[in-house]
Amino acid sequence: MCAADGPVIYLADKEGSVFQAEHPLSNASFPGKVTEMCKFDGSHTDPDGDCMRVTDFGEDDATMRPRDSGSVIGALAVQDGAIFACKGHGLLSHKDGVTKEVLKDERSAQSFAFPAALFLLGATAFAQCPDGIRMAAPGGPVSLALKAGDMVFEDDSGSPQPYPKDFIGLDAKFLYFLVERDFFSGMALRRSPHGQRSAARASARAGSARAAPAPLDAAHAEALEMKVTAKKGARFYIRSAENMLKGIEAKPAVDGREAVEAKSPVEHLRISALGNAIDVAVAVATSVAESGLAQLRRTQTTYVSMESAGVPQILIDLQKL
């Protein structure tokens, strides 16, 4: 197991010791001399059937792939010289010879259940767990940044079914992950906004001051709203948006098919989406605009409170041409 802190590489063995490599990966002599930085004592536990049944946040649509690290440490990350390690269901940090407990080693919604990957963004930790990607900010509760079921789209093909496989990284805006599909479709690399401001919301509830989001402009009085989710994928919503803007002709019942009622085209359409469906909403609006059916009038973004976290939201207003 390894982790990087800029060009500096850290390696962990099965007993839980963490070493710093002398040379970076770009050096032909990597790793060179290794220096033991700390040791997280404990015993290695193999993944079992329990790690497939994690429903602390009500998630049961899909399960991220469990992984056996082969070490006392389940996942490792390093930032600014501080070493973070998932041990059991807890999270520990080590710096300047001092080891601290960040999250308790307990099976609950306030821990990293069966962690398989760990990444840091500032003071916030993100971990791959069976029910999705969990996040923990200092002083705030653990929350589910992205549900495992939301990583898989309805039109993904697979046998017996596609599943989210690995959390592979993050940047200032997005979480990046892989979804295993069938042989013909191949593995999908996807991203989702991580809602980092949910940590700020948690801090605000704990007593930190935080400005309220700016009020949103209302949609046109005659606008029809289309709420987009990541489940169906962009193609479904593109067809729906096109039908709304073009209108639908009446069709009689034929060969057992029900009659289709005529619908007039809409002049104003609002596309809204939350979280990882934002990319889908943008793709739909872009496709409709490029086809010449409508023009973009306004785009607004904000955060909405859902349960214990803040979730990013986008509102895109289109006008028929």
C-alpha positions in Angstrom: 0.0 0.0 0.0 1.3 3.5 -0.8 0.4 7.2 -0.7 1.9 10.4 -2.0 2.5 13.7 -0.4 3.5 15.7 -3.4 6.7 14.0 -4.8 7.3 12.2 -1.4 6.1 8.5 -1.4 5.0 6.6 1.7 4.7 2.8 1.9 2.9 0.6 4.4 3.5 -3.0 5.2 1.1 -5.7 6.4 2.0 -5.1 10.1 0.9 -1.5 9.9 4.3 0.3 9.7 4.5 3.3 7.4 7.8 4.2 5.7 8.9 7.2 3.8 10.9 6.6 0.6 14.1 8.4 0.0 13.5 9.0 -3.7 10.4 10.1 -5.7 8.9 7.8 -8.3 10.6 9.7 -11.1 14.0 8.6 -9.7 15.4 5.4 -11.2 16.7 4.5 -7.7 13.2 4.6 -6.2 12.5 3.9 -3.3 16.1 4.1 -2.1 16.5 4.0 1.7 13.2 3.8 3.5 12.6 5.4 7.0 9.9 4.2 9.3 7.7 7.1 10.3 5.1 5.4 12.5 3.3 2.1 13.2 -0.4 1.6 13.6 -0.7 -1.5 15.8 -3.4 -4.1 15.4 -4.4 -7.2 13.6 -5.5 -7.6 10.0 -9.1 -8.5 9.4 -10.3 -10.1 6.1 -13.5 -8.6 4.5 -16.5 -10.8 5.1 -20.2 -10.9 4.3 -21.0 -8.0 6.7 -19.2 -5.6 4.5 -21.8 -6.2 1.8 -24.7 -5.2 4.1 -24.0 -1.6 5.1 -27.2 0.5 5.3 -26.3 3.2 7.8 -27.6 5.8 5.4 -30.4 3.7 3.9 -28.3 2.8 0.8 -29.2 -0.6 -0.6 -29.3 -0.2 -4.4 -25.6 -1.0 -4.9 -22.4 -1.9 -3.1 -18.9 -0.6 -3.8 -16.4 -3.4 -4.3 -14.8 -4.4 -0.9 -11.0 -4.7 -1.0 -8.6 -6.6 1.2 -5.5 -4.4 1.8 -3.6 -7.3 3.3 -2.5 -5.0 6.0 -3.5 -3.8 9.5 -4.2 -0.5 7.6 -7.3 -0.5 5.4 -6.4 2.7 3.5 -3.6 5.3 3.6 -3.2 9.0 2.8 -0.6 11.7 3.6 -1.0 15.5 3.5 1.6 18.1 4.6 3.6 15.5 6.4 0.6 14.2 8.4 -0.1 10.5 7.9 -3.7 9.3 7.9 -4.7 5.7 8.1 -8.0 3.9 8.2 -7.8 1.1 10.9 -10.8 -1.0 11.4 -13.7 1.4 10.9 -11.8 4.3 12.4 -9.4 7.0 11.2 -6.1 7.8 12.8 -3.6 10.6 12.1 0.1 10.8 13.0 2.4 13.8 12.9 5.5 14.8 14.8 5.5 11.6 16.8 1.9 12.0 18.0 -0.9 9.7 16.9 -4.5 11.0 17.3 -7.9 9.4 16.8 -10.0 11.3 14.2 -12.9 8.8 14.0 -13.7 6.0 16.5 -13.2 2.4 15.4 -16.9 1.5 15.6 -19.5 0.1 13.1 -21.8 3.1 12.8 -22.9 5.9 10.5 -20.2 8.1 12.3 -17.3 6.0 11.1 -15.7 4.8 7.8 -17.3 1.4 7.5 -15.0 -1.2 5.9 -12.8 1.5 4.2 -11.0 0.6 1.0 -9.6 3.9 -0.2 -8.8 7.3 1.5 -8.2 10.7 0.1 -7.9 14.1 1.7 -9.0 17.6 0.6 -7.9 20.2 3.1 -9.1 19.1 6.5 -11.8 16.8 5.0 -11.3 13.1 4.6 -13.1 11.0 2.0 -13.2 7.2 2.1 -14.6 4.4 -0.1 -17.1 2.4 1.9 -19.6 -0.3 0.8 -22.5 2.2 0.7 -20.6 4.8 -1.2 -18.0 7.6 -0.6 -18.2 8.9 3.0 -16.8 12.2 4.1 -15.8 13.6 7.5 -14.8 17.2 8.3 -13.3 18.4 11.6 -16.0 18.9 14.2 -18.8 17.8 11.8 -20.7 14.5 11.4 -19.7 11.8 8.9 -22.0 12.0 5.8 -22.4 10.1 2.6 -20.9 12.4 -0.1 -22.0 10.0 -2.9 -24.3 7.0 -2.7 -23.1 3.8 -4.3 -26.4 3.5 -6.1 -26.1 6.9 -7.6 -22.8 5.9 -9.4 -24.6 3.4 -11.7 -26.9 4.6 -14.4 -30.1 2.8 -15.5 -28.8 2.3 -19.0 -25.5 0.7 -17.8 -25.3 -2.9 -19.1 -23.7 -5.7 -17.1 -24.2 -9.3 -15.9 -25.6 -9.9 -13.4 -25.6 -6.1 -13.0 -23.1 -3.3 -13.1 -21.6 -2.0 -9.9 -19.4 0.8 -8.6 -15.8 -0.5 -8.3 -13.2 2.0 -7.1 -12.9 5.5 -5.7 -9.7 6.6 -7.4 -9.2 10.3 -6.5 -10.6 13.8 -6.1 -9.8 17.4 -6.9 -11.3 20.7 -5.7 -14.7 20.0 -7.3 -15.1 16.4 -8.1 -14.9 12.8 -6.9 -13.6 10.3 -9.5 -14.6 6.7 -9.5 -14.9 3.6 -11.7 -18.0 1.6 -12.5 -17.7 -2.0 -13.7 -20.0 -2.8 -16.7 -20.1 -5.6 -19.2 -17.3 -6.6 -21.7 -18.8 -4.6 -24.6 -19.4 -1.4 -22.7 -16.1 -1.5 -20.7 -15.4 0.1 -17.4 -16.7 3.7 -16.9 -14.7 6.5 -15.4 -17.1 9.0 -13.9 -17.0 12.0 -11.7 -19.4 13.7 -9.3 -19.4 17.0 -7.4 -18.4 16.3 -3.9 -20.4 19.1 -2.1 -17.4 20.2 -0.1 -19.6 23.0 1.3 -21.6 20.4 3.3 -18.7 20.5 5.7 -19.2 24.2 6.1 -22.9 23.6 6.8 -22.0 21.1 9.5 -19.6 23.6 11.0 -22.3 26.3 10.9 -24.7 24.0 12.8 -21.9 23.5 15.4 -21.7 27.3 15.9 -19.5 28.7 13.1 -21.0 31.7 11.3 -21.7 31.2 7.6 -23.4 33.4 5.0 -26.7 32.2 3.6 -26.7 31.4 -0.2 -27.9 34.2 -2.5 -31.6 33.9 -3.4 -32.4 32.3 -6.7 -34.3 33.9 -9.6 -37.6 32.3 -10.2 -38.3 30.5 -13.4 -40.6 32.0 -16.1 -44.2 32.0 -15.0 -45.1 29.6 -17.9 -41.9 27.4 -17.5 -42.1 23.7 -17.2 -39.5 22.1 -14.9 -37.7 18.9 -15.8 -35.9 17.4 -12.8 -32.9 15.4 -13.9 -31.3 12.4 -12.0 -28.2 10.4 -12.8 -30.2 7.2 -12.9 -31.5 7.4 -16.4 -28.5 9.1 -18.2 -28.4 12.0 -20.6 -30.0 10.3 -23.6 -33.3 9.8 -21.9 -33.6 13.4 -20.8 -32.4 14.8 -24.2 -35.3 13.0 -25.9 -37.7 14.2 -23.2 -36.5 17.8 -23.6 -36.8 17.6 -27.3 -40.4 16.3 -27.1 -41.3 19.1 -24.7 -39.9 21.8 -27.0 -41.2 20.3 -30.2 -44.6 19.2 -28.9 -46.2 15.8 -29.4 -48.7 14.9 -32.2 -51.8 13.0 -31.3 -51.7 9.3 -32.3 -54.6 6.8 -32.3 -54.5 3.5 -30.5 -52.9 0.9 -32.8 -52.1 -2.8 -32.3 -52.8 -2.7 -28.6 -50.8 0.4 -28.0 -52.6 3.2 -26.1 -53.5 6.4 -27.9 -51.1 9.3 -27.5 -52.6 12.7 -26.5 -51.4 15.8 -28.4 -49.2 18.1 -26.3 -48.3 21.7 -27.3 -44.6 22.7 -27.3 -43.4 24.5 -24.2 -41.9 28.0 -24.7 -39.8 27.9 -21.5 -38.1 25.0 -19.9 -36.2 24.8 -16.6 -33.8 21.9 -16.1 -32.8 21.2 -12.5 -30.4 18.7 -11.0 -28.7 17.8 -7.7 -25.3 16.3 -6.9 -23.9 13.9 -9.5 -26.8 14.6 -11.8 -25.4 18.1 -12.6 -23.2 16.7 -15.4 -26.3 15.1 -16.9 -28.3 18.4 -16.8 -25.5 20.3 -18.4 -25.2 17.7 -21.2 -29.0 17.9 -21.8 -29.1 21.7 -22.0 -26.0 21.8 -24.2 -27.5 19.2 -26.7 -30.8 21.0 -26.9 -29.1 24.4 -27.5 -26.8 23.0 -30.1 -29.7 21.4 -32.0 -31.3 24.9 -32.4 -34.4 24.0 -30.5 -33.8 26.5 -27.6 -31.4 29.1 -26.3 -29.9 29.3 -22.9 -31.3 32.1 -20.9 -29.8 31.7 -17.4 -27.8 29.2 -15.3 -27.9 29.3 -11.5 -26.1 27.2 -8.9 -26.6 26.8 -5.1 -26.5 24.3 -2.3 -29.6 22.8 -0.7 -29.9 21.1 2.7 -30.7 17.4 2.5 -30.7 15.4 5.8 -27.3 16.2 7.4 -25.4 17.5 4.3 -25.4 20.3 1.7 -25.9 19.1 -1.9 -24.9 21.2 -4.9 -27.8 22.1 -7.2 -28.0 23.6 -10.8 -31.0 25.3 -12.5 -30.8 25.9 -16.2 -33.4 28.0 -18.0 -34.0 27.5 -21.7 -36.3 29.4 -24.1 -37.7 27.8 -27.3 -36.5 29.2 -30.6 
